[in-house]
Amino acid sequence: MTARILVVGDPYCPSTILRDAFGALEADHEVTFADVVDEPSWLPTTPSELRIKEYMGSPRQVIEHLDRHDILVIQGAPVTDGVLAADPALRLICCARGGPVNVDVGAATARAIPVVTTPGKNADAVAELTIAFLVMLARRLPEVMRHVEGGGIFAHDNYEGARWFGHDLAGKVLGLVGYGQVGRRVAVRAQAFGLHVVAFDPFVDPASLIADGVEPVDLESLLRISDLVSLHARATAANSHLIGPDEVARMKEGAFLVNTARDTLIDEDAVLEGLRSGRLAGLAVDVISPSPAVGRHPLLDHPDVIVTTHIGGATYETLRHGGEMAAAEIERFLRGDPLVNVADRAAVGPSGTPPIAR
């Protein structure tokens, strides 16, 4: 049978970037591409609309493009019970991101519509940014760049680098808090730099860490022995402020801290005090509390701080990879094979194959 597939892009991930990923499917199925635009005036009001977050556009925009489609692919567009009700033909929702926060998964499950995601699509990009942060902190690049950009004198003396002595990465200890898809990739790259990698992750078998050449340790030991600490844990209610005053106090004097995971993992006040006291020599964060309406973010008062604007997964390759992962799930679905990255196992059979697709 020929399936009707609707691929909806958005300002962050335009459908033009996803087209190549669906080339093979277009040969045998009807694939339509559309885009939603940002709609700040739309405000959620229904229970289903209030359950979603981190969306772009509005349900109305998605509904306008639906027309007896079997499969809906989105990245940031919202999928509510209203969207699902608008097209009774829908049999599969593909959310091309790690977590389907912009999809009312419960409403989909109630209709026996599986929701699949693309976890790890940005893992390489985030791992590479993490390594960049480690190099920049170790070599004091934030301070050097501020000196140059602030009108400081440079290129007048062959020995002026004496003011900016940093550290080699080789021989240092890198502590990874969390050893999932990103953490594993950071470890591989870090080992190429000659770093000794230790990791804390209570959900990972220590044997798999050892097989990767990574030393499993508890969190307290990791903080005590690591020259550089990088956070790669999922954000949960249990690990909010995982790095707080006590953890900063346990860290090695002059250690560097990197966070490319979630802003809730660190207590920013505790980290700021660690920078002021010298316990921390530097900080790099891609996720942080919002900048103030007026003035600088307080963490920027320290010269060796890097703040980026949540660019960890902002690469073209990440978006294309998400499309490729979504297309692969659709191909499995159309063959009747078990789905891999299912957000709602209740919508599929015990084998992972949706009964409706058999």
Secondary structure by P-SEA (a helix, b strand, c coil): cbbbbbbbbccccccccccccaaaaaacbbbbbbccccccccccccccccccccccccaaaaaaacccccbbbbccccccaaaaaacccccbbbcccccccccaaaaaaaacbbbbbbcccaaaaaaaaaaaaaaaaaaaaaaaaaaaaacccccccccccccbbbbbcccbbbbbccccaaaaaaaaaaaaaccbbbbbbccccaaaaaaacbbbbcaaaaaacccbbbbbccccccccccccaaaaaacccbbbbbbcccccccaaaaaaaaaaaccccbbbbccccccccccccccccccccccccccccccaaaaaaaaaaaaaaaaaaaaccccccccccccccccccccccc
